[in-house]
């Protein structure tokens, strides 16, 4: 071992304190966390509306500047955030559509054509999935929608576009 | 692996995610776990500012934290010699489960990677793992952080998705995405002869 290498023990404050007695047992902690998550659903509608509007704006910016990597990255990040939050909140259809959009965006290579129509399909699907009468649905409950989106993405990815 | 209880009371936890709603969800989970001191940051700049001004006990940060990313942030925290927070546990969150990304996080000095979307169980298990599996630190000219060579027995169970969820595609990454168990293995595999 190099003489410039130093190996030392670290017992951080986190480790010392987290090991104290009096902690909440795992199953109970998870139950409590689920209750807390349910509590924040109150603000979800407003957040989602705002995020979908921001996503539409990011799409327009990326569409109008298809070779601007920053705008595409912003669009991807917004899509990913919607996917992460909706999946955590168990809105499966929304998470599916957002995930499909992320996959589509990931398939855009450097200098490749910006797939306006497939993306627009996904944004429409997101708006539909966000509606109160659709939000609680699972992907398998709307096969026409989900299969259609899969076909759009697979056509693009299999064509190597 | 035996189930341990973790006591998060009075521990200062910094959650760094560009999404305010995602931060709120994580904060909710931590509150459910008994945490009463959670700070939030939206950027790596904000994180560094907080770390300069107060002691943090653990950092949970997104790999895509703007403007520079969570991995450069992790590396910067580990390399700053006069920083009192240099050895704090760092848990990196990522939607990108590819092996390359996970290895990059490990090599930046992260203690653990957790995939998004995360479940309360998955987060609890990783916090418990960090708490009950203290690791040596390695300081070399090219790396400062948890020893990447050790082997432990028993990894946190659970995957990044919520308990009871059906398989929901969140977006397939180009290249193989790792399951949470594989990610955990990368952080604890014995690498004989590996120079940290």
Interface residues (C-beta under 8 A of the other chain):
Chain A: X2 X4 X5 X6 X7 X8 X9 X10 X11 X12 X13 X14 X15 X17 X18 X19 X20 X21 X22 X23 X24 X25 X26 X29 X30 X31 X32 X33 X34 X35 X36 X37 X39 X40 X43 X44 X47 X51 X77 X80 X81 X83 X84 X85 X87 X88 X89 X90 X92 X95 X96 X98 X99 X100 X101 X102 X103 X106 X107 X138 X139
Chain B: X3 X4 X5 X6 X7 X8 X9 X10 X11 X18 X19 X21 X22 X24 X25 X28 X29 X30 X31 X32 X33 X34 X55 X57 X58 X64 X87 X88 X89 X95 X116 X117 X118 X119 X120 X121 X123 X124 X125 X127 X128 X130 X131 X132 X134 X135 X136 X137 X138 X139 X140 X141 X147 X161 X162 X163 X165 X166 X168 X169 X170 X171 X172 X173 X174 X196
